[in-house]
Amino acid sequence: MYFFNPLQFNPAYAGSREALTVTAVTRAQWVGWDGAPKTQFLSVHAPVLKKKIAVGATINYDKIGARSGFDAMAHFAYHMQLNRKDLKMSFGASAGIQQAQFNFSGLNVTDIGDLNYQQSNSVINSNFGLGLYLHNNNFYAGASMPRLLKRSFGSPTENAFYQRHFNLMAGYVYKYNSVIALKPSLLFKSTANAPASLDVNLSAQFYDQFWVGLLYRVHDAIGFNASYILKDFCTIGYAYDFPINGKLVSQWGSHELVISMDFKTRKNAYLSPRYF
């Protein structure tokens, strides 16, 4: 459901919905595996100063086995009108803290004398991010680096780092008729020492209220997603994906839930629906 929470990886998205937007996401990955990843995410953002400046904040918590991570970031964006119609570009920056923690004392190990499995460690680092976001009513594209600094998150004797990540995203809405709108979108992710990842999604919206879509993550997973817009300000969504590679063993895929709310002023309450 990356198209519901781009602020997680692109600070330039802040304020682009022209409302006070609150989004919460929870994801349970590879259900059935002990220690499988679980993620919770919360974001708040809104335009200020005649909608040219926007501010926001995100909180993200991950737990994978005996390791956990917590991020808290503040986001700032500047929005520019590029033509007399609706094309806009925004520049974003973020700053905050990242905490990484591990506690191996609760693991079942073969060699109980191994000191590595009798310790815990917690590291807090600062980090920064940058992003660009171009959009109008029917199109968007963006690029971002949410972690500019390569930071160590292990003990002093470990060679463990947060790597820099690079993201590209794009999407388009095609109004097929007065009932159906089609929205293809993609997210490309790249980082050092790991294969690049590409998510491709095709969604269809009916009566500007109900979305349903299919997902393909290249060489990794397929899935579907659905969402419903409640009373023009609240979106509730669910996504499911399951692997198509070697991870399809003794697990039942990944589940994701999202709820997003837009609080608009009376002046903006009757604008056309936002697709992203």
ROMAR-255285 format. One record per residue (C-alpha): residue number from 1; y, x, z. Coordinates in steps of 0.5 Angstrom, whole numbers. Each point is the difference from the previous one (the first is absolute). Example, Ala and Ser with C-alpha at 12.3 -4.5 7.8 and 13.67 -1.06 7.14 Angstrom:
% residues 2
pt resi->1	yy->-9	xx->25	zz->16
pt resi->2	yy->7	xx->2	zz->-2
***
This chain:
% residues 276
pt resi->1	yy->0	xx->0	zz->0
pt resi->2	yy->5	xx->6	zz->-1
pt resi->3	yy->4	xx->-5	zz->-4
pt resi->4	yy->2	xx->-3	zz->6
pt resi->5	yy->2	xx->6	zz->4
pt resi->6	yy->3	xx->5	zz->-4
pt resi->7	yy->4	xx->2	zz->5
pt resi->8	yy->-6	xx->4	zz->3
pt resi->9	yy->1	xx->5	zz->-5
pt resi->10	yy->7	xx->-1	zz->-3
pt resi->11	yy->6	xx->0	zz->4
pt resi->12	yy->4	xx->-2	zz->-6
pt resi->13	yy->-3	xx->-7	zz->0
pt resi->14	yy->4	xx->-2	zz->6
pt resi->15	yy->4	xx->-6	zz->-1
pt resi->16	yy->-2	xx->-1	zz->-7
pt resi->17	yy->-2	xx->-7	zz->2
pt resi->18	yy->7	xx->-2	zz->2
pt resi->19	yy->-2	xx->-3	zz->7
pt resi->20	yy->-3	xx->2	zz->7
pt resi->21	yy->-7	xx->2	zz->-2
pt resi->22	yy->-5	xx->0	zz->5
pt resi->23	yy->-7	xx->2	zz->-2
pt resi->24	yy->-7	xx->2	zz->4
pt resi->25	yy->-6	xx->2	zz->-3
pt resi->26	yy->-7	xx->2	zz->3
pt resi->27	yy->-6	xx->3	zz->-4
pt resi->28	yy->-7	xx->1	zz->2
pt resi->29	yy->-3	xx->5	zz->-4
pt resi->30	yy->-8	xx->1	zz->-2
pt resi->31	yy->-2	xx->-5	zz->5
pt resi->32	yy->-7	xx->1	zz->3
pt resi->33	yy->1	xx->8	zz->1
pt resi->34	yy->1	xx->2	zz->7
pt resi->35	yy->7	xx->3	zz->1
pt resi->36	yy->3	xx->-2	zz->-7
pt resi->37	yy->7	xx->0	zz->-1
pt resi->38	yy->4	xx->-6	zz->2
pt resi->39	yy->8	xx->0	zz->-1
pt resi->40	yy->6	xx->-5	zz->3
pt resi->41	yy->7	xx->0	zz->-4
pt resi->42	yy->6	xx->-3	zz->2
pt resi->43	yy->7	xx->1	zz->-4
pt resi->44	yy->7	xx->-3	zz->1
pt resi->45	yy->5	xx->1	zz->-5
pt resi->46	yy->7	xx->-4	zz->-2
pt resi->47	yy->6	xx->1	zz->-4
pt resi->48	yy->7	xx->2	zz->3
pt resi->49	yy->7	xx->1	zz->-2
pt resi->50	yy->0	xx->-4	zz->-6
pt resi->51	yy->-7	xx->1	zz->-2
pt resi->52	yy->1	xx->7	zz->-3
pt resi->53	yy->-2	xx->3	zz->7
pt resi->54	yy->-7	xx->-2	zz->3
pt resi->55	yy->-4	xx->3	zz->6
pt resi->56	yy->-7	xx->-1	zz->2
pt resi->57	yy->-5	xx->2	zz->5
pt resi->58	yy->-8	xx->1	zz->0
pt resi->59	yy->-5	xx->1	zz->5
pt resi->60	yy->-7	xx->2	zz->-3
pt resi->61	yy->-7	xx->1	zz->5
pt resi->62	yy->-6	xx->3	zz->-3
pt resi->63	yy->-7	xx->1	zz->3
pt resi->64	yy->-6	xx->4	zz->-3
pt resi->65	yy->-5	xx->1	zz->5
pt resi->66	yy->2	xx->5	zz->5
pt resi->67	yy->7	xx->1	zz->-3
pt resi->68	yy->6	xx->-4	zz->0
pt resi->69	yy->7	xx->0	zz->-3
pt resi->70	yy->7	xx->-3	zz->1
pt resi->71	yy->6	xx->0	zz->-4
pt resi->72	yy->7	xx->-3	zz->1
pt resi->73	yy->5	xx->1	zz->-5
pt resi->74	yy->7	xx->-3	zz->-1
pt resi->75	yy->2	xx->-1	zz->-7
pt resi->76	yy->7	xx->0	zz->-4
pt resi->77	yy->1	xx->-2	zz->-7
pt resi->78	yy->6	xx->-1	zz->-5
pt resi->79	yy->0	xx->-5	zz->-5
pt resi->80	yy->4	xx->1	zz->-7
pt resi->81	yy->1	xx->-6	zz->-5
pt resi->82	yy->-2	xx->3	zz->-7
pt resi->83	yy->3	xx->-5	zz->-5
pt resi->84	yy->3	xx->-7	zz->0
pt resi->85	yy->-7	xx->-4	zz->1
pt resi->86	yy->-5	xx->2	zz->5
pt resi->87	yy->-2	xx->7	zz->-1
pt resi->88	yy->1	xx->4	zz->7
pt resi->89	yy->-2	xx->7	zz->2
pt resi->90	yy->-1	xx->2	zz->7
pt resi->91	yy->0	xx->7	zz->4
pt resi->92	yy->-4	xx->1	zz->6
pt resi->93	yy->-1	xx->5	zz->6
pt resi->94	yy->-4	xx->-1	zz->6
pt resi->95	yy->-1	xx->4	zz->7
pt resi->96	yy->-4	xx->-1	zz->6
pt resi->97	yy->-6	xx->3	zz->4
pt resi->98	yy->-8	xx->1	zz->-2
pt resi->99	yy->-5	xx->0	zz->6
pt resi->100	yy->-7	xx->2	zz->-1
pt resi->101	yy->-5	xx->0	zz->6
pt resi->102	yy->-7	xx->1	zz->0
pt resi->103	yy->-5	xx->0	zz->6
pt resi->104	yy->-7	xx->3	zz->-1
pt resi->105	yy->-3	xx->-1	zz->7
pt resi->106	yy->-3	xx->-7	zz->-2
pt resi->107	yy->-4	xx->2	zz->-6
pt resi->108	yy->-8	xx->1	zz->0
pt resi->109	yy->-1	xx->7	zz->-1
pt resi->110	yy->-6	xx->5	zz->-1
pt resi->111	yy->3	xx->6	zz->3
pt resi->112	yy->3	xx->-2	zz->7
pt resi->113	yy->3	xx->7	zz->1
pt resi->114	yy->4	xx->0	zz->-6
pt resi->115	yy->7	xx->0	zz->3
pt resi->116	yy->3	xx->-4	zz->-7
pt resi->117	yy->-3	xx->-6	zz->3
pt resi->118	yy->2	xx->0	zz->7
pt resi->119	yy->8	xx->0	zz->-2
pt resi->120	yy->5	xx->-5	zz->-2
pt resi->121	yy->7	xx->2	zz->-3
pt resi->122	yy->7	xx->-4	zz->-2
pt resi->123	yy->5	xx->3	zz->-4
pt resi->124	yy->7	xx->-3	zz->-2
pt resi->125	yy->4	xx->2	zz->-6
pt resi->126	yy->6	xx->-2	zz->-4
pt resi->127	yy->0	xx->-2	zz->-7
pt resi->128	yy->4	xx->-2	zz->-6
pt resi->129	yy->-1	xx->-4	zz->-6
pt resi->130	yy->4	xx->-2	zz->-7
pt resi->131	yy->-1	xx->-5	zz->-5
pt resi->132	yy->3	xx->-3	zz->-6
pt resi->133	yy->-1	xx->-8	zz->-2
pt resi->134	yy->2	xx->-3	zz->-7
pt resi->135	yy->0	xx->-8	zz->0
pt resi->136	yy->2	xx->-6	zz->-3
pt resi->137	yy->-2	xx->-7	zz->1
pt resi->138	yy->-7	xx->1	zz->-4
pt resi->139	yy->-1	xx->8	zz->0
pt resi->140	yy->0	xx->5	zz->5
pt resi->141	yy->-2	xx->8	zz->0
pt resi->142	yy->1	xx->5	zz->5
pt resi->143	yy->-2	xx->7	zz->2
pt resi->144	yy->0	xx->3	zz->7
pt resi->145	yy->-3	xx->5	zz->5
pt resi->146	yy->0	xx->-3	zz->7
pt resi->147	yy->-2	xx->7	zz->3
pt resi->148	yy->4	xx->6	zz->-2
pt resi->149	yy->-2	xx->5	zz->5
pt resi->150	yy->-7	xx->3	zz->1
pt resi->151	yy->-1	xx->-1	zz->7
pt resi->152	yy->-6	xx->2	zz->5
pt resi->153	yy->-4	xx->-5	zz->4
pt resi->154	yy->-6	xx->4	zz->2
pt resi->155	yy->0	xx->4	zz->6
pt resi->156	yy->3	xx->7	zz->0
pt resi->157	yy->-7	xx->3	zz->-3
pt resi->158	yy->-1	xx->-5	zz->-5
pt resi->159	yy->2	xx->0	zz->-7
pt resi->160	yy->2	xx->-7	zz->-1
pt resi->161	yy->6	xx->-3	zz->-3
pt resi->162	yy->4	xx->-6	zz->-2
pt resi->163	yy->0	xx->1	zz->-8
pt resi->164	yy->6	xx->-2	zz->-4
pt resi->165	yy->-1	xx->-6	zz->-4
pt resi->166	yy->3	xx->-3	zz->-7
pt resi->167	yy->0	xx->-7	zz->-2
pt resi->168	yy->1	xx->-4	zz->-6
pt resi->169	yy->1	xx->-7	zz->-1
pt resi->170	yy->1	xx->-6	zz->-5
pt resi->171	yy->0	xx->-7	zz->-1
pt resi->172	yy->2	xx->-5	zz->-5
pt resi->173	yy->0	xx->-8	zz->0
pt resi->174	yy->-1	xx->-4	zz->-6
pt resi->175	yy->1	xx->-7	zz->0
pt resi->176	yy->-5	xx->-3	zz->-4
pt resi->177	yy->2	xx->-7	zz->1
pt resi->178	yy->4	xx->-5	zz->5
pt resi->179	yy->-7	xx->0	zz->4
pt resi->180	yy->-3	xx->7	zz->0
pt resi->181	yy->3	xx->7	zz->0
pt resi->182	yy->-4	xx->7	zz->-1
pt resi->183	yy->2	xx->6	zz->4
pt resi->184	yy->-4	xx->7	zz->-2
pt resi->185	yy->2	xx->5	zz->5
pt resi->186	yy->-3	xx->7	zz->2
pt resi->187	yy->1	xx->6	zz->5
pt resi->188	yy->-2	xx->7	zz->-1
pt resi->189	yy->-1	xx->5	zz->6
pt resi->190	yy->0	xx->7	zz->0
pt resi->191	yy->-1	xx->6	zz->5
pt resi->192	yy->-3	xx->7	zz->0
pt resi->193	yy->-7	xx->1	zz->1
pt resi->194	yy->-2	xx->-7	zz->-2
pt resi->195	yy->-1	xx->-4	zz->-6
pt resi->196	yy->5	xx->-4	zz->-3
pt resi->197	yy->0	xx->-8	zz->2
pt resi->198	yy->2	xx->-5	zz->-5
pt resi->199	yy->0	xx->-8	zz->2
pt resi->200	yy->1	xx->-5	zz->-5
pt resi->201	yy->1	xx->-7	zz->2
pt resi->202	yy->1	xx->-7	zz->-5
pt resi->203	yy->2	xx->-6	zz->4
pt resi->204	yy->2	xx->-7	zz->-2
pt resi->205	yy->4	xx->-4	zz->3
pt resi->206	yy->0	xx->-8	zz->0
pt resi->207	yy->6	xx->-5	zz->1
pt resi->208	yy->4	xx->6	zz->3
pt resi->209	yy->-4	xx->-1	zz->6
pt resi->210	yy->-7	xx->3	zz->0
pt resi->211	yy->-3	xx->7	zz->-2
pt resi->212	yy->-7	xx->2	zz->-2
pt resi->213	yy->-1	xx->7	zz->-3
pt resi->214	yy->-6	xx->5	zz->-2
pt resi->215	yy->1	xx->8	zz->2
pt resi->216	yy->-3	xx->6	zz->-3
pt resi->217	yy->0	xx->7	zz->4
pt resi->218	yy->-2	xx->5	zz->-6
pt resi->219	yy->-7	xx->3	zz->2
pt resi->220	yy->0	xx->-3	zz->7
pt resi->221	yy->1	xx->-8	zz->1
pt resi->222	yy->1	xx->-7	zz->-3
pt resi->223	yy->2	xx->-6	zz->4
pt resi->224	yy->4	xx->-6	zz->0
pt resi->225	yy->7	xx->-3	zz->4
pt resi->226	yy->3	xx->-6	zz->1
pt resi->227	yy->6	xx->-3	zz->3
pt resi->228	yy->4	xx->-6	zz->2
pt resi->229	yy->8	xx->-1	zz->0
pt resi->230	yy->1	xx->-5	zz->6
pt resi->231	yy->7	xx->-3	zz->1
pt resi->232	yy->3	xx->5	zz->-5
pt resi->233	yy->1	xx->5	zz->5
pt resi->234	yy->-7	xx->2	zz->3
pt resi->235	yy->-6	xx->3	zz->-4
pt resi->236	yy->-7	xx->1	zz->2
pt resi->237	yy->-5	xx->4	zz->-3
pt resi->238	yy->-7	xx->2	zz->0
pt resi->239	yy->-3	xx->6	zz->-4
pt resi->240	yy->-8	xx->2	zz->-1
pt resi->241	yy->-2	xx->6	zz->-3
pt resi->242	yy->-7	xx->4	zz->0
pt resi->243	yy->-2	xx->7	zz->-3
pt resi->244	yy->-3	xx->1	zz->-7
pt resi->245	yy->-2	xx->7	zz->2
pt resi->246	yy->-5	xx->4	zz->5
pt resi->247	yy->4	xx->-4	zz->6
pt resi->248	yy->-4	xx->-6	zz->-1
pt resi->249	yy->-5	xx->1	zz->5
pt resi->250	yy->-1	xx->-4	zz->7
pt resi->251	yy->7	xx->-3	zz->-1
pt resi->252	yy->4	xx->-6	zz->-2
pt resi->253	yy->6	xx->2	zz->-3
pt resi->254	yy->7	xx->0	zz->2
pt resi->255	yy->4	xx->-6	zz->3
pt resi->256	yy->8	xx->-1	zz->0
pt resi->257	yy->5	xx->-5	zz->3
pt resi->258	yy->7	xx->0	zz->-1
pt resi->259	yy->6	xx->-5	zz->2
pt resi->260	yy->7	xx->1	zz->-3
pt resi->261	yy->6	xx->-4	zz->2
pt resi->262	yy->7	xx->0	zz->-3
pt resi->263	yy->6	xx->-3	zz->4
pt resi->264	yy->5	xx->-1	zz->-5
pt resi->265	yy->8	xx->-3	zz->1
pt resi->266	yy->1	xx->-7	zz->-2
pt resi->267	yy->4	xx->3	zz->-6
pt resi->268	yy->-6	xx->4	zz->-2
pt resi->269	yy->-5	xx->-6	zz->2
pt resi->270	yy->-1	xx->-3	zz->-7
pt resi->271	yy->0	xx->6	zz->-5
pt resi->272	yy->-6	xx->1	zz->-4
pt resi->273	yy->-7	xx->2	zz->3
pt resi->274	yy->-1	xx->7	zz->1
pt resi->275	yy->-6	xx->3	zz->-4
pt resi->276	yy->0	xx->7	zz->4
***
